[in-house]
Amino acid sequence: ITALLTRYRDQLSSIETIIHTGMTFEAQAFDLYSRLAARETDRDLRDFYQGMAAEEQAHLARLARELDRRLG
């Protein structure tokens, strides 16, 4: 965790930058799971990846709502 904090120190200076950083991570995870689902031929595994992508999308939406609330 120390390496993570060191790497992202500048992006953790306020709640807004923390939310932005979280949104970046969620978007990257959504993209990864979506691409894995698109390539997967095994139906169960494809469904798993699609489910994970949906979870990440929900997290991203929640963070966007929170950021809007704080900035609005």
Residue pairs with C-beta under 8 A, 6 or more apart in sequence:
5 12
8 21
10 17
11 17
11 18
11 20
11 21
12 18
12 21
15 70
16 67
16 70
16 71
19 63
19 66
19 67
19 70
20 67
22 59
22 63
23 60
23 63
23 64
23 67
26 56
26 59
26 60
26 63
27 56
27 60
29 52
29 56
30 53
30 56
30 57
30 60
33 49
33 50
33 52
33 53
33 56
34 49
34 50
34 53
36 49
37 46
37 49
37 50
37 53
40 46
40 49
